[in-house]
Amino acid sequence: MNEHKISGSLNKIFGSTSADQPTLAAILMVSALMLLGLQDAIIKFTSSDVSLWQFQTIRSATNFVLLLFLARLIWGTSRPQPKNIWAVALRSVIQVATMMMFFSGMPFLSLAEIAAGLYVYPLFVAVLSIIILGERVGPLRLAAIFFGFTGTLLILKPGTESFSPVNLLPVGAAFCYACNVMTTRRLCREESPITLAYGVAITFFTAGLLGTLFLSSPSVADSLGAWRDGWPYLMTGWQEISITLVALILTCSGLNLAANIGLAKAYQSAESSWLAPIDYSYLIFATFWGFVFSRTIPDIYTFIGMGLIAGAGIFVAWRERQSTRKRTRRMPV
């Protein structure tokens, strides 16, 4: 296959979307979530040897270089320009906030616990639809939201010795991710996934670099004191790292870039309500990779909580899809 055919095939996959392609979306979603699960397991595995800010600076810089290469492969010497730069910027900031909260809990929580907390996001999508879009929610969807948050409480275990404010970080990430899903679908549908990935890479690099420079200052390091000792992953700037660790960060960069482009394309190619059941496969991948890397198995309450969250999220998505179909049938032709 010559260069023009390769470019045309990649452009068809990674170009902007104007029509739904549910089969492609499903394949991209499962593949992306498997890669993200592997990436997150590597990040947790390395969290004791590198700071969050240093990791993100190196990874996002590598992402940007890879994006430049990919853009040249697809579009020659040019790269896609955002059609709405403010929408892309907003999505990028929300995505970075999501990942910062998500990764912040890595040294303290199992990957399955973090994943389960994140996957409350469909319930937040439902709540935001009520508040922002004024959608009416029936008793069944309210019951689903209740059961979903019950599952969250089983995982967080508030009031017990195992509960810590750190447990709330994945839930905060879930809220941000819900905002990200709505922004991608409603404001960035016509954007190229690579354009969206550019925005995230630039924003991540900026946040990581500023955090690294700030926390590397001796005066700041001295003022943090006990905070730095208790939260080294969050409160440390630049530090010496091994070649092996650099290789792992570069690996995470490739996994992250491929997964995020795939997810962006998936959400552009099908309704989020249709993708929601598939999205929960990340819980399986997170549990699997967590066991592979650290031999951790969630307790029975976490498994029950994950089941309640997944069931509630899938039901909410199904009801949303049914409501959308009814509204479509009522529209005048």
C-alpha positions as CSV (number, residue, x, y, z in Angstrom):
1,M,0.0,0.0,0.0
2,N,1.5,3.4,-1.0
3,E,1.8,6.5,1.1
4,H,-1.3,8.1,-0.4
5,K,-3.5,5.0,0.3
6,I,-2.2,5.0,3.9
7,S,-2.9,8.7,4.3
8,G,-6.4,8.3,2.8
9,S,-7.2,5.3,5.1
10,L,-6.0,7.1,8.2
11,N,-7.8,10.3,7.3
12,K,-11.1,8.3,6.9
13,I,-10.6,7.0,10.4
14,F,-9.3,10.1,12.2
15,G,-11.0,12.9,10.2
16,S,-14.1,14.8,11.4
17,T,-17.4,12.9,11.7
18,S,-20.7,13.9,10.2
19,A,-22.6,10.6,10.5
20,D,-22.9,7.9,13.2
21,Q,-20.8,4.7,12.8
22,P,-21.8,2.6,15.8
23,T,-19.7,-0.5,14.9
24,L,-16.6,1.5,14.5
25,A,-17.3,3.4,17.7
26,A,-17.7,0.1,19.6
27,I,-14.4,-1.3,18.3
28,L,-12.5,1.9,19.1
29,M,-14.1,2.1,22.6
30,V,-13.1,-1.4,23.7
31,S,-9.6,-1.1,22.2
32,A,-9.0,2.4,23.8
33,L,-10.2,1.2,27.2
34,M,-7.9,-1.8,27.2
35,L,-5.0,0.5,26.4
36,L,-6.0,3.0,29.0
37,G,-6.2,0.3,31.6
38,L,-2.7,-0.8,30.8
39,Q,-1.5,2.8,30.9
40,D,-3.1,3.5,34.3
41,A,-1.6,0.3,35.7
42,I,1.9,1.4,34.6
43,I,1.3,4.9,36.1
44,K,0.3,3.4,39.4
45,F,3.3,1.1,39.3
46,T,5.7,4.0,38.8
47,S,3.9,6.5,41.1
48,S,6.5,6.0,43.9
49,D,9.4,6.9,41.7
50,V,8.2,10.0,39.8
51,S,6.0,13.0,40.5
52,L,2.7,13.5,38.8
53,W,3.8,16.8,37.3
54,Q,7.1,15.4,36.0
55,F,5.3,12.4,34.5
56,Q,2.7,14.5,32.8
57,T,5.3,17.0,31.4
58,I,7.3,14.2,29.8
59,R,4.3,12.3,28.6
60,S,2.5,15.2,27.1
61,A,5.6,16.5,25.4
62,T,6.0,13.1,23.8
63,N,2.4,13.1,22.8
64,F,2.8,16.4,21.0
65,V,5.8,15.1,19.0
66,L,3.9,11.9,18.1
67,L,0.9,14.1,17.1
68,L,3.1,16.2,14.8
69,F,4.3,13.0,13.1
70,L,0.8,11.6,12.8
71,A,-0.5,14.8,11.4
72,R,2.2,14.9,8.7
73,L,1.5,11.2,7.9
74,I,-2.2,12.0,7.4
75,W,-2.3,15.6,6.1
76,G,1.2,16.0,4.6
77,T,2.8,19.2,5.9
78,S,-0.4,20.6,7.5
79,R,-2.4,19.7,10.5
80,P,-6.1,20.2,11.2
81,Q,-7.1,23.6,12.7
82,P,-9.8,23.7,15.3
83,K,-13.2,24.9,14.0
84,N,-14.1,26.3,17.4
85,I,-10.9,27.0,19.4
86,W,-12.8,27.9,22.5
87,A,-14.7,24.7,22.6
88,V,-11.5,22.7,22.1
89,A,-9.8,24.7,24.8
90,L,-12.7,24.1,27.2
91,R,-12.6,20.4,26.6
92,S,-8.9,20.3,27.0
93,V,-9.0,22.0,30.4
94,I,-11.8,19.7,31.6
95,Q,-9.9,16.7,30.4
96,V,-6.8,17.7,32.2
97,A,-8.8,18.4,35.4
98,T,-10.3,14.9,35.1
99,M,-6.9,13.2,34.7
100,M,-5.2,15.2,37.5
101,M,-7.9,14.1,40.0
102,F,-7.8,10.6,38.6
103,F,-4.1,10.2,38.8
104,S,-3.8,11.9,42.2
105,G,-5.3,8.9,43.9
106,M,-2.9,6.4,42.3
107,P,-0.5,5.9,45.2
108,F,-3.3,5.4,47.8
109,L,-6.1,3.5,46.0
110,S,-6.2,0.3,44.0
111,L,-6.8,0.7,40.3
112,A,-10.2,-1.0,40.6
113,E,-11.3,1.5,43.3
114,I,-10.2,4.4,41.2
115,A,-11.9,3.0,38.1
116,A,-15.2,2.4,40.0
117,G,-15.2,6.0,41.4
118,L,-14.6,7.4,37.9
119,Y,-17.5,5.4,36.4
120,V,-20.1,7.3,38.4
121,Y,-19.8,9.8,35.5
122,P,-23.0,8.6,33.6
123,L,-25.0,9.5,36.7
124,F,-23.4,12.9,36.7
125,V,-24.3,13.2,33.1
126,A,-27.9,12.5,34.0
127,V,-27.8,15.1,36.8
128,L,-26.2,17.7,34.6
129,S,-28.8,17.1,31.9
130,I,-31.4,17.9,34.5
131,I,-29.7,21.1,35.7
132,I,-28.2,22.4,32.5
133,L,-30.6,21.1,29.8
134,G,-33.7,21.1,31.9
135,E,-34.5,17.5,31.0
136,R,-37.3,15.8,32.9
137,V,-36.3,12.6,34.8
138,G,-38.8,10.0,35.8
139,P,-38.8,7.8,38.9
140,L,-37.0,4.9,37.3
141,R,-34.0,7.1,36.3
142,L,-34.0,8.7,39.8
143,A,-34.0,5.2,41.3
144,A,-31.0,4.3,39.0
145,I,-29.1,7.4,40.2
146,F,-29.8,6.4,43.8
147,F,-28.6,2.8,43.3
148,G,-25.5,4.1,41.5
149,F,-24.5,6.4,44.4
150,T,-25.3,3.5,46.8
151,G,-22.6,1.6,44.9
152,T,-20.3,4.5,45.3
153,L,-20.8,4.5,49.0
154,L,-20.0,0.8,49.2
155,I,-16.7,1.5,47.5
156,L,-15.8,4.6,49.4
157,K,-17.0,3.2,52.8
158,P,-17.6,6.5,54.5
159,G,-17.6,6.3,58.3
160,T,-15.2,3.4,58.4
161,E,-11.4,3.3,59.1
162,S,-10.7,2.6,55.4
163,F,-12.3,5.9,54.3
164,S,-10.1,8.8,53.5
165,P,-10.7,12.1,51.6
166,V,-8.4,10.6,49.0
167,N,-11.3,8.3,48.1
168,L,-13.3,11.3,46.8
169,L,-10.7,12.1,44.1
170,P,-12.0,9.6,41.6
171,V,-15.6,10.9,42.2
172,G,-14.4,14.4,41.5
173,A,-12.7,13.0,38.3
174,A,-16.1,11.4,37.4
175,F,-17.8,14.8,37.6
176,C,-15.2,16.4,35.3
177,Y,-15.4,13.5,32.9
178,A,-19.1,13.9,32.7
179,C,-18.6,17.5,31.7
180,N,-16.0,16.3,29.2
181,V,-18.4,13.8,27.6
182,M,-21.1,16.4,27.2
183,T,-18.6,19.0,25.8
184,T,-17.2,16.5,23.2
185,R,-20.6,15.4,22.0
186,R,-22.3,18.8,21.9
187,L,-19.5,21.3,21.1
188,C,-16.7,19.3,19.4
189,R,-18.5,16.8,17.2
190,E,-17.1,18.3,14.0
191,E,-13.5,18.5,15.3
192,S,-10.9,16.1,14.2
193,P,-9.9,13.7,17.1
194,I,-6.3,14.7,16.4
195,T,-7.2,18.4,16.9
196,L,-8.8,17.4,20.2
197,A,-5.7,15.4,21.1
198,Y,-3.5,18.4,20.3
199,G,-5.5,20.5,22.7
200,V,-5.2,18.0,25.5
201,A,-1.4,17.5,24.9
202,I,-0.7,21.3,25.0
203,T,-2.8,21.8,28.1
204,F,-1.3,18.9,29.9
205,F,2.2,20.0,29.1
206,T,1.5,23.5,30.3
207,A,0.0,22.3,33.6
208,G,2.7,19.7,34.1
209,L,5.5,22.2,33.4
210,L,4.1,24.9,35.6
211,G,3.5,22.4,38.4
212,T,7.0,21.0,38.1
213,L,8.7,24.4,38.1
214,F,6.6,25.6,41.0
215,L,7.2,22.6,43.2
216,S,10.9,22.4,42.3
217,S,11.5,25.7,43.9
218,P,13.5,25.2,47.2
219,S,11.4,27.8,49.0
220,V,8.1,26.1,48.0
221,A,9.5,22.7,48.9
222,D,10.5,23.9,52.4
223,S,7.1,25.5,53.0
224,L,5.2,22.4,52.1
225,G,6.9,20.4,54.8
226,A,4.7,17.6,56.0
227,W,2.5,17.8,52.9
228,R,5.4,17.0,50.8
229,D,6.3,13.9,53.0
230,G,2.7,12.7,53.0
231,W,1.9,13.4,49.3
232,P,5.2,13.1,47.4
233,Y,3.5,12.1,44.2
234,L,1.6,15.4,44.2
235,M,3.9,17.8,46.1
236,T,7.3,17.0,44.4
237,G,8.6,18.7,41.3
238,W,11.5,17.5,39.2
239,Q,13.6,14.5,40.4
240,E,16.2,12.1,38.9
241,I,14.6,9.1,37.2
242,S,16.1,6.0,35.6
243,I,16.2,5.2,31.9
244,T,13.8,2.3,32.6
245,L,11.3,4.8,34.0
246,V,11.7,7.1,31.1
247,A,11.0,4.2,28.8
248,L,7.8,3.4,30.7
249,I,6.7,7.0,30.5
250,L,7.2,7.0,26.7
251,T,5.2,3.8,26.6
252,C,2.4,5.4,28.5
253,S,2.6,8.3,26.0
254,G,1.9,6.0,23.1
255,L,-0.9,4.2,24.9
256,N,-2.4,7.4,26.0
257,L,-2.4,9.0,22.6
258,A,-3.8,6.0,20.8
259,A,-6.5,5.6,23.4
260,N,-7.6,9.3,23.6
261,I,-7.8,9.6,19.8
262,G,-9.9,6.4,19.8
263,L,-12.2,7.6,22.5
264,A,-12.7,11.0,20.9
265,K,-13.5,9.3,17.6
266,A,-15.8,6.8,19.3
267,Y,-17.9,9.6,21.0
268,Q,-18.1,11.5,17.7
269,S,-19.2,8.4,15.9
270,A,-22.1,7.2,18.1
271,E,-24.5,8.4,20.7
272,S,-22.9,8.4,24.2
273,S,-26.0,6.5,25.5
274,W,-25.3,3.7,23.0
275,L,-21.6,3.5,24.1
276,A,-22.2,3.6,27.8
277,P,-22.5,-0.2,28.3
278,I,-19.3,-0.7,26.4
279,D,-17.6,2.0,28.3
280,Y,-18.0,-0.1,31.5
281,S,-15.5,-2.6,30.1
282,Y,-12.8,-0.4,31.6
283,L,-13.8,-1.7,35.0
284,I,-12.9,-5.2,33.8
285,F,-9.6,-4.0,32.3
286,A,-8.7,-2.0,35.4
287,T,-9.3,-5.0,37.7
288,F,-7.3,-7.3,35.3
289,W,-4.3,-5.0,34.9
290,G,-4.4,-4.2,38.7
291,F,-4.1,-7.9,39.4
292,V,-1.3,-8.4,36.7
293,F,0.8,-5.6,38.1
294,S,0.2,-5.7,41.9
295,R,-1.8,-8.9,42.5
296,T,-4.6,-6.9,44.1
297,I,-8.2,-8.2,44.1
298,P,-11.1,-5.9,45.2
299,D,-13.1,-6.9,48.2
300,I,-16.7,-8.1,47.9
301,Y,-18.1,-4.6,48.7
302,T,-16.2,-3.1,45.9
303,F,-17.4,-5.7,43.5
304,I,-21.0,-5.1,44.6
305,G,-20.5,-1.4,44.3
306,M,-19.0,-1.8,40.8
307,G,-22.0,-3.9,39.8
308,L,-24.5,-1.3,41.1
309,I,-22.6,1.6,39.4
310,A,-22.4,-0.3,36.1
311,G,-26.0,-1.4,36.2
312,A,-27.3,2.1,37.1
313,G,-25.2,3.8,34.5
314,I,-26.3,1.3,31.7
315,F,-29.9,1.8,32.7
316,V,-29.7,5.6,32.7
317,A,-28.0,5.4,29.2
318,W,-30.7,3.1,28.0
319,R,-33.5,5.4,29.2
320,E,-31.8,8.3,27.6
321,R,-31.6,6.5,24.3
322,Q,-35.3,5.5,24.5
323,S,-36.2,9.2,25.2
324,T,-34.1,10.3,22.2
325,R,-35.9,7.9,19.9
326,K,-39.3,9.1,21.1
327,R,-38.4,12.7,20.5
328,T,-37.1,11.8,17.0
329,R,-40.4,10.1,16.1
330,R,-42.4,13.1,17.3
331,M,-40.4,15.5,15.1
332,P,-42.3,16.7,12.0
333,V,-41.0,15.4,8.7
